[in-house]
Amino acid sequence: AQTVTQSQPEMSVQEAETVTLSCTYDTSESDYYLFWYKQPPSRQMILVIRQEAYKQQNATENRFSVNFQKAAKSFSLKISDSQLGDAAMYFCAYRFSNQAGTALIFGKGTTLSVSS
Amino acid sequence: DSGVTQTPKHLITATGQRVTLRCSPRSGDLSVYWYQQSLDQGLQFLIQYYNGEERAKGNILERFSAQQFPDLHSELNLSSLELGDSALYFCASSAQEGVSPLHFGNGTRLTVT
């Protein structure tokens, strides 16, 4: 079964600094997709960044970038120039695609706090 | 705004009761997903519908059921409610399986007393 593991329940960073959130996953699939979602205190789920497994190039969205290591099944999120608004719960998610369905499987999340 | 609408925002009910949560997907999205998020827990996948048909099931209890209607809106029915069913229930939609990301609604907060 596919699983997603986020080994850091909590992380902290100071404004303007860089922080990396870790995520590993387990799958036997070759075609899949990886995502990072942000959940601020409002509890809304916000897509931060996505990565297709067949792409070797790491995805980047403004201050957010990923380090995708397919062989190691690792998908970490780097937040550069951290801002107070980045404080949230971050979820790593995996999505496979086969004829049976395309469920999105989430890790348990990492709570990021940002201090000024 | 994700374009996914969930109603109601909050729901308080007693044990043993039945409730219905409603979700309208983004315009054009054919897939609807239901997730449960309990306190301090990640999101647990419940069920997926694609263009009116059930496509995948996760950890959905037999007391829970869902359907997707011809206009693509979906309803999640929770019956014989227990205290442990108190959670945030999210609906998400996507345009195409295996390609598009999921876009989430703001959730329905269910409290069972």
Interface residues (C-beta under 8 A of the other chain):
Chain A: D31 Y33 F35 Y37 S42 R43 Q44 M45 I46 L47 R50 F91 R95 F96 S97 A100 G101 T102 A103 L104 I105 F106 G107 K108 G109
Chain B: S2 S31 Y33 Q37 Q41 G42 L43 F45 Q48 R55 A56 G58 L88 F90 A92 S94 E97 G98 V99 P101 L102 H103 F104 N106 G107
